[in-house]
Each structure stands twice: as C-alpha cells, then as structure tokens.
Amino acid sequence: MGFDQIIDRRGSNSTKWDLMEAATGVDAEDAIAMWVADMDFAAPDFLQEAVQGVLDKANYGYFTGEADMKQAVAWWMRERHGWAADTDAMFSTYGLGNGIGMCLQTYTDPGDEVIIFTPVYHEFTNKINKGNRVVKESPLVIRDGVYRMDLDALEASLSGRERVVLFCSPHNPAGRVWSREELQALAAFCTRHELLLISDEIHHDLIYPGQKHIPMAVAAPDVSDRLIMLTSASKTFNIAGSRLGTVTIPDEGLRARFAAIYRALDVSPNLLGVVLTQAAYSPRGAEWVDALMRYLDTNRQVFLDSVADIPGLSAMPMQSTYLAWVDFANTGMSMDEVTARVKQGARLAPSMGAEFGTGGAQCLRFNLAMPQARLTEAADRLRTAFSDLQ
C-alpha cells in the first residue's frame, strides 16, 4: 500500500508544505508539517490508473460520467455506512467548502445566525462570516473525557435569529464520533426550533476500531425535511485538489431551492473530480481505506502515548480522523511559550487551537497522516521539547 514511503513534497505546490512557513511561522529545513488536514501518503494505484485513463483518452473537453460517479457515491454510502442515498437528490459542488457557502446563500439571509459547536473546523466560521451571516457559538463541554453538545445551554441562549445548525460529524478537530442518541437529540432540537440541519460528514470513513460513524440521515430519518448531507471522497483519499463534494438534499422543497441557486451559478463538476471520486468509491477503494485505518491506528497510538508521557499535556481520545487535539492548559505555560517550544524547539508545524473557536485557545491540532518513521520523529521531538517537565 506504500504508507511507509517518505515523499518530499516541498516544491510540489503542496499547500501543506510550500505554505507552511507563511501559515505557521515554522521555516526550519527539517520542519514537519502537521497543520493542513492533508495526508503525506502516495496516491494509491487505482487513482493513478484513473488519471492515466484520462491522459490516454487525450480529451479534456466537455465530458459525461457524472451520473456514474453519483452511482458510485450511492454504492459507497450504502455499503460502508448503511445509508440509501438517492442519486436524484445529489449535487456536485466545488468541494464541500463551496457546498457550505451555497447552502448558506440559499437558505439564510445576511444577519441570520448560524449555530456551530466549538471548537470546530475553522472554515465554518470563515464561510459564515464571508457570507455576512452571524456565527452563533455553542461551546462543547467535556464529560467522561470527550466533547459533548450542551443543548440545554444552547436552548437557553437562543435569540430567535438562528436559522441553521452547521454540524461536523465526525468532529474536527477532536475526532469525536457522535452516538446515535446524540445525533437524534440534535435532530429533535432542530425540529423543535425549526432549524435547518447541515451535516458535514467529510471525515465519515476515517473511523478507528471500536467506533462506528452513523450518518445523520440514518440516525434521524424523521428530520429529512430539514436535513442537508455533505460528503466527499476528498479527505478519505486525499484528493481535495480535485475540488468535488456531494450535497445531498432529501427534501424536494429544499432541493428545488438549492437547484435554483445551483443553476444560476452554472455549477458543474470538473473532469478529474468525477473520475477520481468514481475510482475511489469502489471495492479497491474500500480495501485501501481499511489498510489506511490500520496504519493510522498505529500512528494514533504512537503519538498519543508520547503525549501521555509529558506532564501537563492531554489529548482528546481519537475516535476518528487523523487529527490529534492536544491540550496544553495544565503545563502552567502561556501559549506563546508552548508554541515557541513546539514550533521553534521541536520544529513541528501544527494548527493553532484558537482558530477553532471558543474552547480551543489552549490547544494545538496535530496531523498524524504521515509515514510512521516521520510520525515517530515528530513524537520524539515533542517529548524533547517538554523534557524539563518530566
């Protein structure tokens, strides 16, 4: 499968590596990029073969194949997640960021409030702000060592201007896999307060042993009249550059409203996005993902064991994703000192927790999707940077 192969991506137009210094301030020659949610593994053979098939045809003009791609999406969701997704309810967008933006433009007006559960993927806030909508934070609480939604506190804080819940499932940055009961409680909350529920499930395949991702459409089918599902092969197969996401809207009325905006903006998928997604959502893709998760499970243990060895540090249990959420609050250090040790001392470039909203200021997010030799080196560097705490 090639997961152990170390690839030098510097100079390859990789955001993760070529923008590392500009984005994180880490410029050491031997620095390890651990910020953008992008994997450092070679593309699998079945994706390379799919691209080669495009090259062999030597046709980069208008194309067909979106319908077959949607069938592959439906097959994957049914086989991997037990969700009978309707291809007639699917729209192909320029990635899920574009899908979120289009949903906000379609279903809300400037000044409307959009609920997010923080800390959460920073692009949620960015998309809401760019659309002149208002971020309504509902801080997650920690119980039994994991994040949980506090729907009672959220209910008490409602202003009446809320129109949408933008939900991250599984959760980024902490890798939380929400239970069926939690999903149903959120769905009931949205029904009670007449809120649209947009469920971003881009990390749905990156699930560790003992955990099970349940699509919101499966957990709470009775909320289909106000549900929008966002999925993509981009995180699972590291093909974000193909810029293709799937927005699935079960309700006919909601679907018609989205379709009007979709047509007005003349949105259509690109050739490589269609080809790569169809190749990914296949039996060979399923075999590769299973192998990937076994590999990432070892990375997870190596890194979390290292964090546990450092007094004052704690990591949220990783139930999904390849993103470790590490809390430095109990080190007694300011975050300026923590980041100096991590970035300048250890020469590691993680994401700053403050970017993820309320509850993230004392945390850093580390991307563990890399060959184990490099991951072990990163873990050793982190231990060394805080060795005086031993």
C-alpha positions, 0 to 999 in steps of 0.5 A, a space after each residue: 500500500 506504500 504508507 511507509 514511503 517518505 515523499 518530499 513534497 516541498 516544491 510540489 505546490 503542496 499547500 501543506 508544505 510550500 505554505 507552511 512557513 507563511 501559515 505557521 511561522 515554522 521555516 526550519 529545513 527539517 520542519 514537519 508539517 502537521 497543520 493542513 488536514 492533508 495526508 503525506 501518503 502516495 496516491 494509491 494505484 487505482 487513482 493513478 490508473 484513473 488519471 492515466 485513463 484520462 491522459 490516454 483518452 487525450 480529451 479534456 473537453 466537455 465530458 459525461 460520467 457524472 451520473 456514474 460517479 453519483 452511482 458510485 457515491 450511492 454504492 459507497 454510502 450504502 455499503 460502508 455506512 448503511 445509508 440509501 442515498 438517492 442519486 436524484 437528490 445529489 449535487 456536485 459542488 466545488 468541494 464541500 467548502 463551496 457546498 457550505 457557502 451555497 447552502 448558506 446563500 440559499 437558505 439564510 439571509 445576511 444577519 441570520 445566525 448560524 449555530 456551530 459547536 466549538 471548537 470546530 473546523 475553522 472554515 465554518 466560521 470563515 464561510 459564515 462570516 464571508 457570507 455576512 451571516 452571524 456565527 452563533 457559538 455553542 461551546 462543547 463541554 467535556 464529560 467522561 473525557 470527550 466533547 459533548 453538545 450542551 443543548 440545554 445551554 444552547 436552548 437557553 441562549 437562543 435569540 430567535 435569529 438562528 436559522 441553521 445548525 452547521 454540524 461536523 460529524 465526525 468532529 474536527 478537530 477532536 475526532 469525536 464520533 457522535 452516538 446515535 442518541 446524540 445525533 437524534 437529540 440534535 435532530 429533535 432540537 432542530 425540529 423543535 426550533 425549526 432549524 435547518 440541519 447541515 451535516 458535514 460528514 467529510 471525515 465519515 470513513 476515517 473511523 478507528 476500531 471500536 467506533 462506528 460513524 452513523 450518518 445523520 440521515 440514518 440516525 434521524 430519518 424523521 428530520 429529512 425535511 430539514 436535513 442537508 448531507 455533505 460528503 466527499 471522497 476528498 479527505 478519505 483519499 486525499 484528493 481535495 485538489 480535485 475540488 468535488 463534494 456531494 450535497 445531498 438534499 432529501 427534501 424536494 422543497 429544499 432541493 428545488 431551492 438549492 437547484 435554483 441557486 445551483 443553476 444560476 451559478 452554472 455549477 458543474 463538476 470538473 473532469 478529474 473530480 468525477 473520475 477520481 471520486 468514481 475510482 475511489 468509491 469502489 471495492 479497491 477503494 474500500 480495501 485501501 481505506 481499511 489498510 489506511 485505518 490500520 496504519 493510522 491506528 498505529 500512528 494514533 497510538 504512537 503519538 498519543 502515548 508520547 503525549 501521555 508521557 509529558 506532564 501537563 499535556 492531554 489529548 482528546 481520545 481519537 475516535 476518528 480522523 487523523 487529527 490529534 487535539 492536544 491540550 496544553 492548559 495544565 503545563 502552567 505555560 502561556 501559549 506563546 511559550 508552548 508554541 515557541 517550544 513546539 514550533 521553534 524547539 521541536 520544529 513541528 508545524 501544527 494548527 493553532 487551537 484558537 482558530 477553532 473557536 471558543 474552547 480551543 485557545 489552549 490547544 494545538 491540532 496535530 496531523 498524524 497522516 504521515 509515514 510512521 518513521 516521520 510520525 515517530 520523529 515528530 513524537 520524539 521531538 515533542 517529548 524533547 521539547 517538554 523534557 524539563 517537565 518530566 
